Amino acid sequence: MNVRSPYPAIAKAFERIIVDGESITAFDFFQRLEKRGSKRDAEWMRELRMTMGQLIAHGNMPATTSGTTGPPKHFTIPKRDLVASSRLTGTTFNLMPGDRVLHCLPAQYVAGKMMLVRAFALGLDIHFINPRGSVLDNLKVDDRFRFTAMVPLQLHRAIQEDRARVERQFEMILLGGGPASDALLDDIRKLDVQVFQSYGSTETVTHVAIRRINGPAPDDLFTAIGDCHFARDPRGCLVVYTPHLTTKQHVTNDLVELIDDTHFRWLGRIDNVILSGGKKIFPEQLEAKTAGVIPYPHYFTPVPDPVLGQAVMLVLETELPQEQVLPEVMEKLMTLLHPHEWPRRVQALRSIHRTESGKIIRG
């Protein structure tokens, strides 16, 4: 028996959009974007207009990978995949036409693009704000949202500014763009908002797995959504199967502990793993412990060691002299990390290399 979808048909997916309660044509929305915005809004509005223009003209969407582990890759996501991914999100989070959602991500990256696409494809009522600065400062106190996607830093800042207001204004928050730190997990453990961490990539058209990271029984494992399922390649890296997309298989560089074909525990990137004294150390797991504790942007990376093969090196971003910050940093690290994880070397840089989206490029 076929159950009729509550969402617009694929052919009509990008014809109309609901913005702040008003249903308008895609072209009318595009024209409004041409007239809207202050100088502060110029950059993110330009990217939003570009995405809108691509959807109107072609129905598909150019996309670019982040470039954290190699040169960025450019490709096009077809209309069918955009709609299929949106419907998978709608089903996963029980989103219905007319549900109010917030767009607070940069539109030049796939997560921001897909929030716009979901509004079209699912008939959601969307509100747009500049992703720079404070989410709460860019909202009215009486705004209410069923669903939004944020990066961890946005949610952490919002909770620090006004925890009660976050609980009033949001029902569900999906976190992406990087692992949630232990400090953030502590912040949201008893937050009266459903918070999920996503796993996905530009190639998989955002999330293919999620885990609830707060509430009475937070999940340690990622669980596949829809008909997605997983395997591991000979390196121990995750292979993602996406029956709903045109490309059905995606080989990743993510090392995982695979529980079964729909559950896994993420360990870190194979590109970043440190093989020290016969043990694997995952920098991302160290950074989850130290984020919010070490008061400087930082990352961990391998360095050659004559005894261990590789040792842990800590790279800090600070304009202060290394000898000035080192005692404070090492004191904190020795209480947070196992002795085997302690950095054998520390390097202080005035500026850490980052991608355009702000992700650290490890040296």
MITILUM-656456 format. One record per residue (C-alpha): x, y, z; residue number from 1; chain. Coordinates in pm, 1 decimal. Each point is the difference from the previous one (the first is absolute). Layout:
<rs>
+----------+----------+----------+-----+-----+
|       c1 |       c2 |       c3 | seq | mol |
+----------+----------+----------+-----+-----+
|        X |        Y |        Z | NUM |   A |
...
+----------+----------+----------+-----+-----+
</rs>
This chain:
<rs>
+----------+----------+----------+-----+-----+
|       c1 |       c2 |       c3 | seq | mol |
+----------+----------+----------+-----+-----+
|      0.0 |      0.0 |      0.0 |   1 |   A |
|    141.4 |    338.0 |   -101.9 |   2 |   A |
|    -23.0 |    270.4 |    264.8 |   3 |   A |
|    -31.3 |    346.0 |   -148.9 |   4 |   A |
|    286.9 |    226.7 |     99.4 |   5 |   A |
|    -97.5 |    322.9 |    178.7 |   6 |   A |
|    280.9 |    178.3 |   -183.0 |   7 |   A |
|     -5.9 |    172.9 |   -341.0 |   8 |   A |
|     62.9 |   -219.2 |   -305.8 |   9 |   A |
|    356.9 |     -1.2 |   -135.3 |  10 |   A |
|   -107.0 |    190.5 |   -311.5 |  11 |   A |
|   -147.4 |    279.1 |    214.9 |  12 |   A |
|    257.3 |     -9.5 |    279.3 |  13 |   A |
|    163.8 |    333.7 |    -78.2 |  14 |   A |
|   -303.1 |    197.9 |   -118.8 |  15 |   A |
|   -110.3 |    157.3 |    331.3 |  16 |   A |
|    143.0 |     68.4 |    343.4 |  17 |   A |
|   -152.8 |    112.2 |    329.9 |  18 |   A |
|    200.7 |    282.4 |    158.5 |  19 |   A |
|   -115.0 |    132.1 |    337.9 |  20 |   A |
|   -351.1 |   -130.6 |    -57.4 |  21 |   A |
|    -41.4 |    128.7 |   -357.0 |  22 |   A |
|     -9.8 |   -239.1 |   -296.8 |  23 |   A |
|    172.4 |    156.2 |   -302.0 |  24 |   A |
|    142.1 |   -120.2 |   -330.7 |  25 |   A |
|    367.5 |    -85.2 |    -24.9 |  26 |   A |
|     52.0 |    287.3 |   -243.9 |  27 |   A |
|   -169.8 |    251.1 |    232.9 |  28 |   A |
|    221.2 |   -120.7 |    284.1 |  29 |   A |
|    307.4 |     40.3 |   -219.4 |  30 |   A |
|   -103.2 |    358.7 |    -81.4 |  31 |   A |
|    -47.3 |     76.0 |    369.5 |  32 |   A |
|    349.5 |   -125.8 |     69.9 |  33 |   A |
|    130.4 |    247.2 |   -258.2 |  34 |   A |
|   -148.6 |    288.0 |    201.3 |  35 |   A |
|     58.9 |   -126.5 |    353.7 |  36 |   A |
|    293.5 |     39.9 |    231.7 |  37 |   A |
|    239.2 |    247.4 |    152.5 |  38 |   A |
|    371.8 |     24.6 |    -70.6 |  39 |   A |
|     58.5 |   -244.4 |    286.1 |  40 |   A |
|   -230.0 |   -252.0 |   -170.8 |  41 |   A |
|    150.1 |     38.9 |   -347.6 |  42 |   A |
|    223.9 |   -308.3 |     -3.3 |  43 |   A |
|   -244.2 |   -262.4 |    126.4 |  44 |   A |
|   -286.8 |    150.5 |   -201.2 |  45 |   A |
|    209.6 |    -23.2 |   -316.0 |  46 |   A |
|     55.7 |   -371.4 |     59.3 |  47 |   A |
|   -370.3 |    -50.4 |     73.3 |  48 |   A |
|    -91.5 |    174.1 |   -326.7 |  49 |   A |
|    247.1 |   -215.4 |   -192.3 |  50 |   A |
|   -152.4 |   -319.0 |    141.8 |  51 |   A |
|   -351.7 |    126.7 |    -76.8 |  52 |   A |
|     99.2 |     87.9 |   -355.9 |  53 |   A |
|    142.6 |   -348.4 |    -55.6 |  54 |   A |
|   -315.8 |   -167.0 |    128.8 |  55 |   A |
|   -224.2 |    218.0 |   -217.2 |  56 |   A |
|    209.2 |    -31.4 |   -315.7 |  57 |   A |
|    107.3 |   -363.3 |     18.0 |  58 |   A |
|   -171.4 |   -178.0 |    288.8 |  59 |   A |
|    338.2 |   -142.0 |    101.7 |  60 |   A |
|    277.4 |    144.7 |    212.7 |  61 |   A |
|    378.5 |     33.3 |    -32.7 |  62 |   A |
|    183.1 |   -112.2 |    315.6 |  63 |   A |
|    356.5 |      4.7 |    130.3 |  64 |   A |
|    158.7 |   -218.6 |    267.8 |  65 |   A |
|    163.3 |    169.5 |    297.8 |  66 |   A |
|    363.2 |    -56.4 |   -100.7 |  67 |   A |
|    125.0 |    -95.0 |    348.1 |  68 |   A |
|    181.5 |   -314.2 |   -123.1 |  69 |   A |
|     83.9 |     93.9 |   -357.4 |  70 |   A |
|    -96.5 |    231.8 |   -283.4 |  71 |   A |
|   -373.5 |     84.5 |      0.9 |  72 |   A |
|   -206.3 |   -209.3 |   -244.4 |  73 |   A |
|   -266.0 |    161.2 |   -216.5 |  74 |   A |
|   -308.3 |   -183.5 |   -122.4 |  75 |   A |
|   -372.8 |     47.0 |    -57.8 |  76 |   A |
|   -280.3 |   -142.7 |    213.3 |  77 |   A |
|   -299.1 |    -86.1 |   -223.1 |  78 |   A |
|   -352.5 |    112.9 |     84.7 |  79 |   A |
|   -112.4 |   -354.1 |     73.8 |  80 |   A |
|    270.1 |    -37.9 |    267.2 |  81 |   A |
|    -77.9 |    338.2 |    155.3 |  82 |   A |
|   -364.2 |    -96.2 |     41.7 |  83 |   A |
|     77.3 |   -356.2 |    115.1 |  84 |   A |
|    239.3 |    126.0 |    267.9 |  85 |   A |
|   -254.5 |    259.8 |    114.3 |  86 |   A |
|   -274.8 |   -259.1 |     29.4 |  87 |   A |
|    230.6 |   -226.6 |    198.7 |  88 |   A |
|     58.3 |    287.9 |    243.4 |  89 |   A |
|   -373.9 |     66.7 |     14.8 |  90 |   A |
|    -79.6 |   -361.0 |     80.8 |  91 |   A |
|    281.9 |    -31.2 |    254.2 |  92 |   A |
|   -106.7 |    304.7 |    200.2 |  93 |   A |
|   -373.1 |    -22.2 |    -77.3 |  94 |   A |
|     -0.2 |    340.5 |   -167.1 |  95 |   A |
|   -329.9 |     97.5 |   -160.3 |  96 |   A |
|   -100.1 |    274.5 |   -246.0 |  97 |   A |
|    -35.8 |    328.3 |    185.3 |  98 |   A |
|    243.4 |    -89.0 |    280.4 |  99 |   A |
|    208.6 |    305.8 |     85.0 | 100 |   A |
|    376.0 |    -42.0 |    -45.5 | 101 |   A |
|    302.7 |    225.7 |     34.3 | 102 |   A |
|    273.7 |     47.5 |   -260.3 | 103 |   A |
|    313.3 |    123.5 |    182.4 | 104 |   A |
|    282.3 |   -160.9 |   -201.7 | 105 |   A |
|    219.6 |    139.7 |   -279.9 | 106 |   A |
|   -161.6 |    -72.7 |   -335.7 | 107 |   A |
|    326.0 |    -73.2 |   -181.8 | 108 |   A |
|     30.9 |   -341.8 |    166.2 | 109 |   A |
|   -223.7 |   -302.1 |    -41.2 | 110 |   A |
|   -156.2 |     14.6 |    347.9 | 111 |   A |
|   -121.7 |    355.5 |    -59.9 | 112 |   A |
|   -109.3 |    -75.5 |   -355.0 | 113 |   A |
|   -201.9 |   -299.2 |    116.7 | 114 |   A |
|   -190.6 |    198.0 |    263.3 | 115 |   A |
|   -129.8 |    214.5 |   -285.6 | 116 |   A |
|    -72.3 |   -305.2 |   -214.8 | 117 |   A |
|   -191.4 |   -168.6 |    284.3 | 118 |   A |
|   -224.4 |    303.0 |     36.2 | 119 |   A |
|    -98.1 |    -35.4 |   -366.5 | 120 |   A |
|    -17.2 |   -379.3 |    -15.5 | 121 |   A |
|   -187.9 |    -48.9 |    329.2 | 122 |   A |
|   -218.4 |    311.9 |     -1.2 | 123 |   A |
|    160.3 |    132.7 |    319.2 | 124 |   A |
|    -46.8 |    355.1 |    129.0 | 125 |   A |
|    355.1 |    136.8 |      6.3 | 126 |   A |
|    158.7 |    301.1 |    169.9 | 127 |   A |
|    343.3 |    124.8 |   -106.8 | 128 |   A |
|    265.2 |    167.5 |    216.3 | 129 |   A |
|    361.4 |     94.4 |    -55.8 | 130 |   A |
|    214.6 |   -292.8 |    122.0 | 131 |   A |
|    270.1 |    233.6 |    132.1 | 132 |   A |
|     -5.4 |     94.3 |    365.8 | 133 |   A |
|   -255.3 |   -104.6 |    258.3 | 134 |   A |
|   -300.9 |   -204.5 |   -110.2 | 135 |   A |
|   -208.4 |    140.1 |    286.3 | 136 |   A |
|     95.3 |    360.6 |    -74.1 | 137 |   A |
|   -131.9 |    -48.3 |   -354.5 | 138 |   A |
|   -340.1 |   -130.7 |    118.7 | 139 |   A |
|   -300.8 |    150.1 |    171.4 | 140 |   A |
|    -64.7 |   -141.9 |    347.1 | 141 |   A |
|   -345.7 |   -124.5 |   -102.3 | 142 |   A |
|    125.2 |   -195.9 |   -305.7 | 143 |   A |
|    -64.3 |   -374.8 |     22.9 | 144 |   A |
|    150.8 |   -268.8 |   -222.5 | 145 |   A |
|    -78.7 |   -367.4 |    -41.7 | 146 |   A |
|    337.4 |    -77.1 |   -157.0 | 147 |   A |
|    334.9 |    156.2 |    -86.2 | 148 |   A |
|    354.5 |   -106.1 |    -88.7 | 149 |   A |
|    300.6 |    161.8 |    170.6 | 150 |   A |
|    372.4 |    -51.0 |     39.8 | 151 |   A |
|    117.4 |    -81.2 |    356.0 | 152 |   A |
|    145.5 |    347.2 |     58.0 | 153 |   A |
|   -336.6 |    165.9 |    -70.6 | 154 |   A |
|   -183.4 |   -217.7 |    250.4 | 155 |   A |
|    272.8 |     33.7 |    264.1 | 156 |   A |
|    -12.9 |    379.6 |    -25.4 | 157 |   A |
|   -380.3 |      8.3 |     13.5 | 158 |   A |
|     -8.0 |   -215.0 |    315.9 | 159 |   A |
|    260.4 |    219.5 |    167.5 | 160 |   A |
|   -200.4 |    312.1 |    -86.6 | 161 |   A |
|   -346.9 |   -118.5 |    107.0 | 162 |   A |
|    -65.9 |   -367.3 |     67.6 | 163 |   A |
|   -367.2 |     50.4 |     87.1 | 164 |   A |
|    -60.9 |    189.7 |   -322.7 | 165 |   A |
|    153.1 |   -281.9 |   -207.5 | 166 |   A |
|   -242.2 |   -239.0 |    169.0 | 167 |   A |
|   -295.6 |    227.1 |    -75.8 | 168 |   A |
|     85.3 |     68.4 |   -362.5 | 169 |   A |
|    110.4 |   -337.4 |   -136.3 | 170 |   A |
|   -155.7 |   -345.9 |     -4.4 | 171 |   A |
|    267.1 |   -191.4 |   -199.1 | 172 |   A |
|    358.3 |     95.4 |    -86.3 | 173 |   A |
|    219.7 |   -196.2 |   -240.0 | 174 |   A |
|    374.9 |     51.8 |     47.8 | 175 |   A |
|    246.2 |    -43.6 |   -284.5 | 176 |   A |
|    326.2 |    139.0 |   -128.9 | 177 |   A |
|    221.9 |   -176.5 |    251.0 | 178 |   A |
|      0.7 |   -210.5 |    318.6 | 179 |   A |
|   -167.3 |    134.2 |    312.5 | 180 |   A |
|    252.3 |     64.4 |    276.5 | 181 |   A |
|    -32.2 |   -157.1 |    343.5 | 182 |   A |
|    -62.0 |    350.3 |    137.3 | 183 |   A |
|   -296.2 |     50.1 |   -234.9 | 184 |   A |
|   -135.7 |   -346.4 |     78.6 | 185 |   A |
|      4.2 |     93.3 |    368.3 | 186 |   A |
|   -180.4 |    325.9 |    -81.1 | 187 |   A |
|   -283.8 |   -169.5 |   -187.7 | 188 |   A |
|    -36.3 |   -315.0 |    210.2 | 189 |   A |
|   -306.4 |    134.3 |    183.1 | 190 |   A |
|   -103.7 |    257.0 |   -261.4 | 191 |   A |
|   -375.5 |    -21.3 |    -60.2 | 192 |   A |
|     46.2 |    -11.8 |   -377.6 | 193 |   A |
|     48.4 |   -310.0 |   -214.9 | 194 |   A |
|    359.5 |     22.6 |   -124.8 | 195 |   A |
|    138.0 |   -237.8 |   -262.6 | 196 |   A |
|    345.8 |    -32.7 |   -146.6 | 197 |   A |
|     12.2 |    -81.0 |   -370.0 | 198 |   A |
|    238.2 |   -207.1 |   -207.6 | 199 |   A |
|     25.6 |     69.9 |   -369.8 | 200 |   A |
|    190.2 |    185.0 |   -269.7 | 201 |   A |
|    -48.7 |    209.0 |   -309.2 | 202 |   A |
|     15.2 |   -318.9 |   -209.2 | 203 |   A |
|   -281.4 |   -162.7 |    202.3 | 204 |   A |
|   -204.9 |    323.2 |    -24.3 | 205 |   A |
|     30.1 |     61.5 |    377.8 | 206 |   A |
|   -101.3 |   -243.9 |    270.7 | 207 |   A |
|    -36.1 |   -376.1 |    -40.6 | 208 |   A |
|     22.3 |    -79.1 |    373.3 | 209 |   A |
|    -84.5 |    178.5 |    324.6 | 210 |   A |
|     37.7 |    -45.9 |    373.3 | 211 |   A |
|   -195.1 |    165.8 |    279.9 | 212 |   A |
|    256.7 |    163.3 |    226.3 | 213 |   A |
|   -220.2 |    115.3 |    287.1 | 214 |   A |
|   -311.0 |   -105.1 |    187.8 | 215 |   A |
|    -43.1 |   -289.5 |    244.0 | 216 |   A |
|    179.8 |   -253.0 |   -222.6 | 217 |   A |
|    251.1 |    165.3 |   -237.2 | 218 |   A |
|    138.2 |   -218.3 |   -277.4 | 219 |   A |
|    365.6 |    -97.6 |    -21.8 | 220 |   A |
|    -49.7 |   -144.2 |   -349.4 | 221 |   A |
|   -103.8 |    152.2 |   -328.9 | 222 |   A |
|   -312.4 |   -162.6 |   -147.1 | 223 |   A |
|    -76.7 |    -11.5 |   -372.4 | 224 |   A |
|   -304.1 |    192.3 |   -120.5 | 225 |   A |
|   -243.0 |   -129.0 |   -262.0 | 226 |   A |
|    142.8 |   -286.5 |   -204.2 | 227 |   A |
|    361.7 |    114.4 |     37.4 | 228 |   A |
|    238.0 |   -268.3 |    123.2 | 229 |   A |
|    371.3 |    -48.6 |     58.0 | 230 |   A |
|    303.2 |   -224.3 |    -38.7 | 231 |   A |
|    374.6 |     34.0 |     62.7 | 232 |   A |
|    276.9 |    -14.9 |   -258.6 | 233 |   A |
|    334.6 |   -180.4 |     58.9 | 234 |   A |
|    143.2 |    316.0 |    164.1 | 235 |   A |
|   -277.4 |     -2.2 |    261.5 | 236 |   A |
|   -167.4 |    302.3 |   -160.1 | 237 |   A |
|   -373.0 |     44.8 |    -40.4 | 238 |   A |
|   -174.8 |    -80.4 |   -327.1 | 239 |   A |
|   -339.5 |    167.8 |    -32.3 | 240 |   A |
|   -282.0 |   -143.0 |   -212.2 | 241 |   A |
|   -267.2 |    250.8 |   -103.9 | 242 |   A |
|   -286.9 |   -168.9 |   -191.1 | 243 |   A |
|   -187.3 |    331.6 |    -19.3 | 244 |   A |
|    276.4 |    175.8 |   -196.8 | 245 |   A |
|    128.6 |    -34.0 |   -355.8 | 246 |   A |
|    342.5 |   -109.5 |    127.5 | 247 |   A |
|    -66.3 |   -303.8 |    217.3 | 248 |   A |
|    339.3 |    -52.7 |    168.1 | 249 |   A |
|    242.8 |    241.4 |    165.7 | 250 |   A |
|    339.7 |   -104.6 |    137.0 | 251 |   A |
|    112.6 |    231.6 |    279.4 | 252 |   A |
|    321.2 |     63.0 |    193.3 | 253 |   A |
|   -182.3 |    -28.3 |    333.6 | 254 |   A |
|    127.4 |   -272.9 |    230.9 | 255 |   A |
|   -291.8 |   -160.6 |    184.5 | 256 |   A |
|    -92.9 |   -279.7 |    232.0 | 257 |   A |
|   -276.0 |   -169.9 |   -199.2 | 258 |   A |
|   -261.4 |   -157.8 |    227.6 | 259 |   A |
|   -228.0 |   -124.5 |   -280.1 | 260 |   A |
|   -108.4 |    127.7 |   -339.7 | 261 |   A |
|   -201.0 |    288.0 |    148.4 | 262 |   A |
|    204.3 |    101.3 |    309.1 | 263 |   A |
|    356.1 |    121.7 |     46.8 | 264 |   A |
|    222.2 |    191.8 |    239.6 | 265 |   A |
|    208.6 |    269.9 |   -167.1 | 266 |   A |
|    369.1 |     -6.2 |     97.3 | 267 |   A |
|    166.9 |    262.0 |   -220.1 | 268 |   A |
|    148.9 |     63.9 |   -342.5 | 269 |   A |
|    253.6 |   -250.0 |   -128.1 | 270 |   A |
|    196.1 |    297.2 |   -138.2 | 271 |   A |
|     49.5 |    132.4 |    353.0 | 272 |   A |
|     61.3 |   -312.7 |    209.3 | 273 |   A |
|    321.1 |     -3.2 |    207.5 | 274 |   A |
|    178.0 |   -340.0 |     28.1 | 275 |   A |
|    194.1 |     40.2 |    321.4 | 276 |   A |
|    178.0 |   -288.2 |    169.3 | 277 |   A |
|   -229.5 |   -253.6 |   -166.3 | 278 |   A |
|   -317.6 |    180.4 |    103.8 | 279 |   A |
|   -242.1 |    200.2 |   -213.6 | 280 |   A |
|    -72.6 |    348.8 |    130.5 | 281 |   A |
|   -283.6 |    192.0 |   -162.6 | 282 |   A |
|     60.2 |    377.0 |      8.2 | 283 |   A |
|   -372.0 |     74.7 |    -29.4 | 284 |   A |
|    -63.6 |   -187.4 |    324.6 | 285 |   A |
|    271.9 |    197.2 |    177.8 | 286 |   A |
|   -146.4 |    324.8 |   -133.8 | 287 |   A |
|   -346.2 |    -94.2 |    124.6 | 288 |   A |
|    150.2 |    -13.7 |    349.9 | 289 |   A |
|    205.1 |    317.5 |    -25.2 | 290 |   A |
|   -241.2 |    229.1 |   -187.9 | 291 |   A |
|   -131.7 |    262.6 |    236.9 | 292 |   A |
|    274.1 |    -78.3 |    252.2 | 293 |   A |
|    311.3 |    113.4 |   -185.7 | 294 |   A |
|    -67.9 |    372.0 |    -58.4 | 295 |   A |
|    161.8 |     11.0 |   -345.6 | 296 |   A |
|    -98.7 |   -148.2 |   -337.8 | 297 |   A |
|    202.4 |   -318.2 |    -38.1 | 298 |   A |
|     35.0 |   -345.5 |   -150.6 | 299 |   A |
|    205.3 |   -316.4 |     49.2 | 300 |   A |
|    212.3 |   -155.2 |   -274.7 | 301 |   A |
|    273.5 |   -266.2 |    -32.6 | 302 |   A |
|    370.3 |     77.5 |      8.3 | 303 |   A |
|    283.7 |   -253.5 |    -65.4 | 304 |   A |
|    147.7 |   -152.6 |    315.8 | 305 |   A |
|    307.4 |   -230.0 |     12.5 | 306 |   A |
|   -147.2 |   -216.8 |    276.4 | 307 |   A |
|   -377.6 |      8.0 |    -56.0 | 308 |   A |
|      1.5 |     26.3 |   -379.9 | 309 |   A |
|   -240.8 |    292.0 |     29.1 | 310 |   A |
|    -72.1 |    223.8 |    295.4 | 311 |   A |
|   -275.9 |    250.3 |     68.5 | 312 |   A |
|     65.2 |    364.9 |    -81.6 | 313 |   A |
|   -229.9 |    280.9 |    113.7 | 314 |   A |
|    -35.5 |    303.0 |   -228.5 | 315 |   A |
|   -134.1 |    315.9 |    165.2 | 316 |   A |
|   -121.0 |    322.0 |   -158.8 | 317 |   A |
|    111.9 |    295.1 |    210.5 | 318 |   A |
|    193.5 |    322.9 |    -32.8 | 319 |   A |
|    147.9 |    -51.5 |    345.3 | 320 |   A |
|    351.7 |   -147.8 |     36.1 | 321 |   A |
|     -3.2 |   -377.9 |     18.6 | 322 |   A |
|    187.6 |     -5.0 |    329.6 | 323 |   A |
|   -269.7 |    220.5 |    152.2 | 324 |   A |
|   -297.4 |   -222.4 |    -87.5 | 325 |   A |
|    164.5 |   -341.4 |     31.3 | 326 |   A |
|    -12.6 |    -43.3 |    382.4 | 327 |   A |
|   -372.2 |     79.2 |     14.8 | 328 |   A |
|    -82.4 |   -224.5 |   -297.7 | 329 |   A |
|    203.6 |   -298.4 |    116.1 | 330 |   A |
|   -148.8 |     17.1 |    349.9 | 331 |   A |
|   -348.5 |    -30.3 |   -149.7 | 332 |   A |
|    103.3 |   -276.8 |   -242.6 | 333 |   A |
|    151.1 |   -216.4 |    272.0 | 334 |   A |
|   -334.8 |    -11.7 |    179.3 | 335 |   A |
|   -202.8 |    -64.1 |   -317.6 | 336 |   A |
|    206.9 |   -251.4 |   -195.7 | 337 |   A |
|    158.7 |   -339.7 |     61.6 | 338 |   A |
|    380.7 |     21.0 |     30.9 | 339 |   A |
|     36.8 |   -185.0 |   -331.0 | 340 |   A |
|   -199.9 |    282.4 |   -163.1 | 341 |   A |
|    205.4 |    286.2 |    142.0 | 342 |   A |
|    168.8 |    205.7 |   -274.4 | 343 |   A |
|    375.5 |    -46.8 |    -29.8 | 344 |   A |
|     23.5 |    326.1 |   -194.7 | 345 |   A |
|   -195.4 |    325.0 |     -1.2 | 346 |   A |
|      2.0 |    254.8 |   -280.8 | 347 |   A |
|   -151.0 |    347.6 |     35.1 | 348 |   A |
|   -108.8 |    175.2 |   -320.6 | 349 |   A |
|   -142.8 |    344.6 |    -55.8 | 350 |   A |
|   -249.5 |   -146.8 |   -244.8 | 351 |   A |
|   -118.8 |   -354.8 |    -70.0 | 352 |   A |
|    -85.2 |    -85.4 |   -361.9 | 353 |   A |
|   -374.7 |    -37.2 |    -58.9 | 354 |   A |
|   -235.3 |    -75.5 |   -287.2 | 355 |   A |
|   -242.5 |    266.5 |   -123.2 | 356 |   A |
|   -264.1 |   -153.3 |    229.7 | 357 |   A |
|    229.1 |     42.2 |    301.1 | 358 |   A |
|    102.2 |   -363.7 |     45.8 | 359 |   A |
|    359.5 |    -51.9 |    112.7 | 360 |   A |
|    244.6 |   -133.1 |   -257.2 | 361 |   A |
|    246.9 |   -212.6 |    194.9 | 362 |   A |
|    361.6 |     67.5 |    -83.2 | 363 |   A |
+----------+----------+----------+-----+-----+
</rs>
